[in-house]
Amino acid sequence: MKNPLDKIISWYFTKNTLPYWCVLIADSLFVFLSGIFTFWTFRKTAVLFDFRFAVLYTMLIYTAFAIIGFRVFRTYSGIVRYSSFVDLMRVGYGSLLSMVIALIYSVIAEKYVCCIAILSQTETVVTFCVATLLMWAGRVMVKNLYDVMVSDKRAMRVLIYGALSGGIGLAKYINSQNPKKFLLQGFISHDKQAKHMLLMGKQVYNINDNLEDIITQKHIDAVLISPLRIDDFRNNQQIQDMLIKVGCKIYMTQQAKEINPNEDELDEDSFHSMQLKEVSVEDLLPRQEIVVDMASVGALLKDKRVLITGSAGSIGSEMVRQVAVYKPAKMMLIDQAETPEHDIRLMMEKEFPDVKAETVVTSICKEDRMEQIFRDFKPDYVFHAAAYKHVPMMENNPSEAVQNNIYGTKVIADLSVKYGVKKFVMVSTDKAVNPTNVMGCSKRICEIYVQSLGKTTDKTQFITTRFGNVLGSNGSVIPLFREQIKNGGPVTVTDPRIVRFFMLIPEACKLVLEAGTKGHGGEIFVFDMGQPVKIADLAQRMIALSGAKGVKIEYTGLRAGEKLYEEVLNELEGTKPSFHKKIRIAEVREYDYEEVSKEINELIATSKQYDDMATVKKMKEIVPEYKSNNSVYEVLDK
């Protein structure tokens, strides 16, 4: 049961605000009592009793002067529980004005009516200083009481990573939340000079301090990462491992708009468009934020007719969203997976109702259907993301890999030339480089075909984009590991040495769009994927972040066609710079279209016999660098 004080406090804070006259009366009372207290301090009790009426008259007049200062600076207009530094400054200015008026009055009055100016000038100054301190203290106390009252009992004790780099704005934001979800306990700074400083009344710790002990001693539940320090935190694996080890949660901001990395500070309002969320392993992978000039991309796509194959896949669906933002004249979205394509239709109707979009369930291998679509739709841009991508599946089904990936690409590319498409952009993979599996080789043959085709025409520019794994894509290791951890393990990793490159799906799609719209034709654009990630380390981190106990890692051995290390260039290729520092242009061997076309037609014909060995043998003839790894097709390399 609540005690009377708790009931009063609870009643007060359930009110919206106090009426302004209540604040004005309270401040006036502070001034009145401060004068009496000051006089008593300077003159002692006996003198105060003898001159009690003169003191009362003087303080009534001084209180009236104080009300003038309060009125001029509107010290009573703020909501006390939300008092800020600005509110305290207004109180100070109001008191200063009142004190000046009182001093002028005391100089005049002591010559004529000293009985109503009993306080000396020193006592007058002290009176208003004490009153100011009391008014400040009252506001701070109410604010602190309110903070305690509205704090969720489950609010987490937190440190902010990045004291002077967005950290202050983040601290103000979490302090303004109602109810409070986080209780600020301090800052972590990279500035050596900031060590042992206080910010907002909280200790600043240096990044080189023994943070593990500090977190343990202060019972820290979580660390919040300033938006301006996210890249630095992602690349500091040591502090990540320490936080995971001590069981400290990590929160990052998901912002609605891109933040300029050159900013020194963010104000509190900047955080209202953001959402603090607990990190997943994807957030912690070492990489740098990729900034793309999407405005120039959008200008090229606006009012154009855009066709996207594989529109329901991981890459294709994100490209649909990013293209739709720029109001193309119409979109043609093609995928053979019915349910995911239906989801894309619903997404377009909900999020982009003003964009005309047609969703078609069909295969890119149906040449007559594709012909009809190109003839009726007449696309300006084609983004070709449709492909079979799972390495083990294609290793067991090479004929399907040829017919879908290679023949399907040939159909779309040929129709793009026939119907005057401005640009054809193909999504390829790092597995096409020195391929060791059927899937990678099929994509390399697609690259060869579209590049050679592009040299035969001036009407259509053919552009290829090549990158590695995208985080969270369908069938990737992260969703698989997450499900395995949820089920109690084991987490299956093929080999302790295996490494992969990773990129966020939205970032990959932005680079595809920029490369596609700004390329001049014939290029194979290679994306800078950042640092490679060891899959075993990734699995260990996911287990640690999940908090699951007893989950083991099991090594199952390399799958058929799988590499230990992916590449984005083969040993005979070099690169040259492009319009974006994260995009390079591969200098690859060029092929004669007539020869390539003849070889591919033979390959397609062979695939229809469904003789796996014969199909793969023909693929190896077209791509001599294709050497099978851990596969039944290794016999063809001898």
N, C-alpha and C positions, 0 to 999 in steps of 0.2 A: 504493500500500500504506500502511495506517495505521501511524503511529508508536506506540510503547508507551503514551504518554500518552493518545492518542486511543482506544486499545483499552480502557484502564482506565476512561476517562470513559464510553465506549459501554457497557461491561459494567455500570457502576454504574446508568446510566439505563435499562437494560433490566430491572432489578429493579423490583418493585412499590414497595417501601419498604425502608429500612434498619431492622433490628430496633431497638427503642427503646434497648436497652442500648448499642448502638454510638454513638448520639447522646449518651447519658449519659456514656460513657467519653471521647468527644471533648471535651465541654464541661468535664468534670472535668480533663482534661489541659490545657485552656486556662487554667483557674484555677491549676493547679499551676505551669505554666511562667510565668504572669504574675507570680506571687509571686517566683520566682527572678529574673526579668528586672528587676522593680522594685527588689529588694534590691541587685542588681548595679549598677543605674543610680544609686542613692543612695549606695552604699558603696564601689564600685569592686571590681576583680577580687580583689585581695589579701585584703580583708576577707571577701568571699564565700568564698574558699578556706579561711580560718581558721575560719569559722563554718558551714561547709557542712552539717554534720550537724544543727545547730540550725535552719538554714533549711529543710532537708528535713523535719524533724519538724513544724515550724510549718506548712509548706505541706500536709503530709498531713492535719493537723487542719483547716486552712482548707478543704481540698478536701472533707472530710467535712461541714463546715458548708454548703458550696456544694451538695452533694447534697441536703441538707435543703431548701434553697430551691428546687432543681430539682423536688423531689418535691411540695412544696406547690403550686407553680404549673404543674406538669406541662409543663415546657419541652421535654421530649423527645418528647411525644406527637404533635406535628404532623409532617407530611411535609415534610422540609427543602426539597425542590425546589419546593414550593408555598407557601413561607413568605410571610406577609403582615405588615402592620403590627401586627396583633394578636399574632402569634407573637413578634415582636421586643419588644413590650411585656411579654409574659409572661417573656421572658428577662431584661428589665430589672428586673421586680418580683422575680424569683427571686434575682438578684444583690444587689439592695438588702437583701432579708431576710437573705441569707447574710452580707453585710457588717456588718449591725447585730449579728448573733450574734457575728461575729469580733471586732468592736470591744469588745463586752462582755467576751468571753473575754480579750482582750489586756489590758484594764484589770485584771482579776482576776489573770491569770497573771503579769504583770510584778512583782507583789508577792510571789508565792510560787514560781513555777517559770518564771523568765524565759527559761530555755534552750529552752523550747518555745513561746515567744511572742516570737521574736527581732525581728519586724517592728514598727516604730513604728506609731502610729495613722494617721499620714499615709501611711506606706507601705502599710498595710492598705487604706485608702480607694483609693489609686492602683491597688493590685493588682486590686481588684474592678472598678474602672473599665476598666482595660486588658483584663481578662478578658471584660467585657461587650462591649467593642468588638470583640474577637476573635471572640466567638460571633456577634455581629451580622454581622461581615464574612464569616465562614464561611458563614452562611445565605444572605447576599446573593450571594456568589460561586457557591455551588451553584445557586441559582435562576437566575442569569444564564447559567451554563454550560448548565443544562438548557434555558433559553430558546433558546440558540444551537443546541443539539443537535436540538431538536424543530422548529426553524423549517424550513419547506419552503423549498427553494432558490429556489422561484418566488414566495415571499411578497412581497407588494407593500408598498412604502414609502408610508405614508399620513399625511394630516392629518385631524383631526376638526373638522368645522364645527359649532361650538357648544361652547365650553369648559365653561361653567358651567350649561348647559342640557341636561342629559342626556349631555354629552360624557364626563364622568369615568366614569360607569357603562358607557358604550360602550367606553371605553379599557380598563377592567378586563376587560370581556367578551372583547375581541379578544386581550388578553394571556393569557387563560386557555385559549384555543383550543389544541387539540393534534391535529394539527400546526398551527403558526401559519400563518395565511393573510395576515395583515397585520402589518407592523412599524410601530409608532407613531413618528412623527417630530415631532409637535407638534399644536397646537390653533389654530383660527381663532376669535377671540372678537369679540363686538360691544361688549364692555365696554372703554372706553378705559383704565380703571384696571388692567385685566388685562394690558396690553401689557408685554412684557419679563418677565412673571412666568414661573415654572416650575411646571408641574403634572405630578406623577408623573415629575419629572426631565426633562420635555420643554418646549421653548419655546412660549410663547403669542404668537401673532401677531394684530394687530388687523385687522379687516375692511378698514380703509382703507390698510393697508400695501401695498407693491408685491408682491402675492401672486404675480404671474406670474414675477417674478425669483426669489422664494423657492422656488417650485415647481421652477423650472428648476435652480437651484443645488443644491438638496437632493435632486434626482432623484426627486421625488414621483411615484408611479404612479397614486394615486387619492386622492379625498377622500370620507370617510364622513360622512354627514349625520345629526346627532343627531335622534332622533324628535321632540324638542321644538322643532326648528328647521326642520322640513320645509316648513311654510307660508311661513316667511320666505325660505327658499332658492328655493322655487318662484316667488316674486314678485320675485326679484333676478336679472333677466335678464342684467345686466352681468357678474356673477360666473360665471353659467352659460356665457356666451359665452367668457369668458376661459379657463375650464377646458377647454371643447371645443376652443378654438383651440390650446392647448398640448398637446392629446392626453392630458389627465388624465382617468382614468375617474371616474365618480361612482357611489357606492353609497348606497342608502336602505334602511331597515328595512321589512319587511312584517310587521306585528304581528298576532298571533292575536286580540288583544283591543284595544279602543279605549283610547287613552291620554288622560288628562285633560290638556288643554292648559294648565291652571293649575298643574301640578306644576312645581317648581323643579329637581328632579333625579330621576333614575331610578337604582335600585341595579343592581348587576351581574345579579342574578337576573331582573330584568325583561326582560333581553335573551335569555334562554334560550328564551322562547316566540316569539321573532322570527327572521326570516331576513334576512340582508343580501344584497341582490341589486343587480346593476348596473342603473342606470336605463335606461328606454326614454324616448322622447320624450313619451309620455303622462304620465310622472311629473313632467316638467318644465313642463307647461303651467301658466300662472299661474291659480291658483284657490285657494280656501280650503276646508279640510276641512269637510264638511257633517255635522253631528251631528244625529241623529234619535232621538226618544224611541221606540225600537223596542219597549221593554217594554210601553208602553201600547197600541201597535199589536198586539203579540202577544196581549195580554189580550182584545182584541176579536175576533181571528181564532181563538183557541183553541176547539176543539170545534165549529167552524162548518163548513159545507159550502161549499167554494170552487171555483168554475169559472173557468178561465183559458183564453182563446182565444189563438191564436198562441203556444202554450206552448213551441214548439221554436225560436222566434226569439231574437234577441239580448236584447230586453227581457223577453219572456215567460219564457224559460228561467231568467233570474235571478230573476224574480218567483216562479217555482215553488220555487226553492231558499229564498228568504227566507220565503215563506209556510210551507213545510214545517217549518221550524225550530220553529214555534209550535204544532205538533201539532193541525192542524185535524181535524175528525171524518172528513172524506173530501175528496179532491181529484179534480176532473174536468178533464183536460188535453186540449185539442183543438188539432190542427194538421193541415193537409193535406199537409205534407211528410213522407213516410214515414220516410226514413232518420234525419233529425234527431229526429223524434218517437220513433223506436226508441231513440235515444241517451238521450232524456229518461227513457224507461221504465227503461233499465239504470241510469241515474244514481239514480233514486228507489229502485230495489231495493238498490243498493249503499249509498247515503248515508242514506236515510230508510226503512229496512225496516219500521219500526213505523207509518208513515203509510199509510193506505189511499189508493191513487191509481189511477185508471183513465185510461189513455192511449188516445185515440181518434183515428184517422186519418180525417178527413173535412173537408168545406168548410163554413164557417159559412153559405154561401149555400143549402145544402140544408135548406129550411125544415122538411120532414117529419122529417128526421133530428134537427135541432135541437129540434123539438117533443118528440120521444121522449126525448131526453137531459134536457131541462128537466122533463118530466113525471115521469121515473123518479128523477132525481137531486135535484130540488128544492133548488137552491143558495141559500145565504144571501147570498153575495157573488159578484159576477161582475166579473172584471178582463178587459177587452176590449183585447187588444194585437194582434189579428190585423189585418193590412192589407198591401196592396201599397205599398211605400215608395220605390222607385227612381224618381227624377224622369224621366230620359230614357225609361225603359220605359213609364211611364204616359203620357208625352207622345205616344208612338206607339200606345198602346192605351187611349184614354179610355173606351171602352165597358167594358173589363175593370175599370178603376178604379172606375167607377160601380157595377158589379155586385158586385164584391168589397168595396170599402171602404164604399160607401153602402148598398147593399141588404143586405150581410152585417151591417152595424151595425144596420140597421133590424130585421132578423130577431131578432138577439140582444136588442136593446132592447125590442121588443114582447113577446117571450117572458118577459123579466124582469118586466114588469108583469103579464102573465097569470098567472105562477106565483109571484108575491109575493116576488121577490128583495128583500132588504133594501137592498142598495146595488149600483149598477152604476157601475163606474169605467172610463172610456175613456181610452186613451193617444192623445194628439194630438201635434201638431208645430208648431214655429214657422213652418213653411212654410204653415200655414193663415192666417197673418196677411198681409193684402194680397197674396193669392196671385198668383203669376206663372206658375204651371204647373198642370197637371191634377191631379197628386197633391195639392198643397197645397189646391186648391179642393175636391177630394173630401173631404178631412179637415175643412175648414171646414163643408161641408154636413152632415157627421156631427155636428159640434159643435152646429150649429143644430137638428138633429133631436132629439138626446137632451135638449138643454136645454128645448126646447119641449114635448117629451113629458113631461118631469119635472113641468111645471106642471099636467098633467092628472090626476095621481095622488098620493095620500098614502101609497101602499103602498111605492113604490120611490123611493129617492133617487138621482138621476142626477148624476154628478160627472165633470168633464173635467179632465185634466191636460195641460199644454202645455209642451214643452221642446224644446231644440235637438238637435244631434248628440251621440251617445254614443260615447265613445272605444272603438275596437276592435270596433264592431258590424259585422255582416256587410255587406260592400260599402262600408264607410266608407273615407275616403282613407288612413288610417294603414296598414291591412293592404295596400292597393294600393301605396302608396309603398314599403313594406318589400319587397314582392315585386319591384318595379321596380329598387330599389337592389341587391337580391340578384342580379338578372340583368344588372347593369352599366349600367342606365339606358337611355334617359333617364327622368327623373321628370316625369310630365306634370301640369301645373297649368293650369287653364283660363284664368286671368287673374291678372296680378301684383297686382291690387288686391283680390281676393276675400277676404273674411273670414268666419269662422264661429264660433259658440259651441260649446263642448264641455263634456261632463260625463261622469264615470265611470258605467258601467252600474250597478254596485251602488248608487251614490249616487242616481242617477235613480230606481231601483226603490224605494229607501227612501222617497223623497219621494212617489212614486206611492202607496205603501201608506199613508203617514201622511195624505196628502190624502184618499185614498179612505175611510179608516176614520173620520177626524175631520170630514170635510165634512158639511154638513147637507142637501145637495141643491141643484141648480141652479147651482152655482159652476163657473167655468172657472178652475182654478188655474194660475198662471204661475210657473215656477221661475226663480229668480235664477241665470243661467248664468255669472256672473262676467264676466271680461274677454274680448272677442272675440279670436280668433287669426287672424293673417294666414297664409293657406295657403302662400304662397310661403316665408315665414319657417319655417313648420313643415317644409316639404320640405328647406330648407337645413340645418336642425338635424338632421333624420334622417340626411341624407347625412354630416354631420360626426360624429355619434355613431357611425355604423356603421364609420367608419374607411376607407370605400371611397374610392378615388382615381379622378378623372376622370369622375365621374358628373355629368351635366349636367341642368339643369332646362329643360324644353321647354314653352312656353306654347301651348295648343291652341285657345283661344277659348272663350267661354261656351257651354255646351251648351243645348239647347232647354229653355226654361222656367226656366233657372237665374238666380238673383239674385246681385248682388255682395255685398249685405248682407242677412242674415236679421234678422227682427224677432220679438218675442214679443207685441207689441201693435200694433194699427193706430192710425192717427192720431186716430180718434174714441173710442178706448178709454182709460180711466184704470184705476188699480188702488187697492185698499185692502188694509190689512194683514190677515194671518191669524194662526193659532196658531203659525206658524214664520217666523222672519225671512227665510228663503230662499224662502218661498212667499207670493205675492201673489194676490189675487182680482181677476180682470179684470172691469171694469164694461163689459159688452158690450150691444149692442142685443138686445132680446128680440123673439121672433117668435111669431105665433099658430100653434098646433099644426095646426089644420085647414087653414090656408093652406099651411103648410110641407109637410104630409103630401100635399096635392094636387099641389104642385109636384114633390115628390120622386117620387111615383108616375108622373108624366108623364116625368120624367127617366129613370127606370128603363125605362119602356116605349120611350122613344126610343133608349136604349143598346142595346136588343135588335135594333134595325135595323142596327147596326154602321156607322152613318154618323157618322164622326168629327166633321165640322163641325157637324152637327145636335146631336150630344151635347154638345159643348163650348159651343155657342151657348146651350143650355138651362142649362148650369152657370153661365154668365155672367149669365143672367137671375136666377138664385137668389142669386148672390153678385156684386152689381154692382161691388165693388172688385177683382174678379178681372181683372187686365190682363196679357195674355200678354207674355212677354219672350223675344226671340230664338226665336220659334216661328212655325209656319205659321198659328197661330190668331190672330196679331196683326191679320189682316184683319177679324176679327169686332169689334175694338175701334174701328174707324173709323166 
